[in-house]
Amino acid sequence: MSKAKYKFNKKSLQFEVVKHNFKTIAIKVLSYLATGTVFSVVVIFLAYTFLDSPKEKILKREIAQYQLQFQMINERVEQYDKVLADLADRDDNIYRVIFEAEPVSSAVRKAGFGGSDRYSNLEGYENSEIIINTVKKLDKVNSQLVVQSKSFDEVFNMAKRKSEMLACIPAIQPVNNHDLRRLSSYFGYRTDPIYKVTKFHPGIDFSAPKGTEIYATGDGLVKEIVQSRGGYGNCLVLNHGYGYETMYAHIHQFKVKQGEKVKRGQLIATIGNTGKSTAPHLHYEIWKNGNKVNPVYYLFNDLTPEEYEKVLDLSSRATQSMD
């Protein structure tokens, strides 16, 4: 049984029993509830602001783990990028050099792989930057892998055609010249036999009697036959493929026709004295990708190492050309 509460009445100067009606009780209850609610809200606000719930702690640990994993993935992608760069360097400077192929251009290797909207679906998150950077690096590596794979396919095909390529590259002397005495003028600046001025001589000359046989220095196709009284006179051009062409000038008689396929060592013409020529001889040129190169460097199949060294020494001496 609850104890009665008393209240002093100043008018009657007596203590009277306090009687509680429903309104008074309701007000007190509501005041207690309001106080408790405010206190609870304050406590919950402070807890959520400064303290992590168990679930939040778990999520934060997972996010930290994901960030660490992304960092490790980035480091591995950078390693893969270095390996790809090394493969590209070997491809351009070793494998393609062996097969005398042009290196893959940097523009092709670094070609774009997507527009600015490619990563829009990854934006708007707290860690969007690290995610987008990682995906960009992966896309870059993937693009380079595709280019490198295609390049290796080309190198593989070139390797399968290696014997064909070696047969096509000019590699012998165009005339019989075992004693090397027929080499009369070399590649470089020489004295013009008619004008007596120094001019660039873009080939080598083989002096020999009229009618001496001329041979194809590599497998190829007769690209052009020209008959003329001036300049190089009667001349013949062979297309060997792989960027190589050879030109034979001052010809007396042609032994092949335009469009005909020829083999290395096949008789294609005879030496003459046509055009701007001071005596019967063959003017021989090699063109690589449209540029005239020194034919002396392409006589290796016909010469011993000692003979090759001798030819290189002779080619450096000043002489007079024959055309």
Secondary structure, DSSP 8 states (H G I E B T S, - for coil): -----EEEETTTTEEEE----HHHHHHHHHHHHHHHHHHHHHHHHHHHHHS--HHHHHHHHHHHHHHHHHHHHHHHHHHHHHHHHHHHHHIIIIIHHHTT-----HHHHT-----GGGGGGG-SSTTHHHHHHHHHHHHHHHHHHHHHHHHHHHHHHHHHTHHHHHHHS--S-SS--TTSTTEEE-SEEEE-TTT-SEEEE-SEEEE--TT-EEE-SSSEEEEEEE--SSTT-SEEEEEEETTEEEEEESEEEE-S-TT-EE-TT-EEEEEB--SS-SSSEEEEEEEETTEEE-GGGG-TTTS-HHHHHHHHHHHTS--B---
